[in-house]
Amino acid sequence: MSHIESSLNYPLHIRRNIDRKWQRRAIASVSRARASRSPRMEAPGCALCQEPAPIAPVASAYRGSGLIHHQWLCVPCGHVWTTVVRVPE
């Protein structure tokens, strides 16, 4: 049986516009979360160009023992970094 994948590739200016809109939503959401004092996961921004992190990681992988690795991509400069989160099992 074959596996078919499908994805949309938008022009860069449209993708950046979508990322900006999602970042504004995320900032509003974080502001509400801080007001309610609820715990949240926060990804650091890009170490190279200081842009804020995208709304979601490019990939996530469960590594066992409650470890989750998130891979992030900075759209403006192309830098890739990984964060590690430990969750209760």
Beta strands, then each sheet from edge to edge (+ up, - down):
strand 1: 59-64
strand 2: 67-73
strand 3: 80-86
sheet 1: 1+ 2- 3+
end
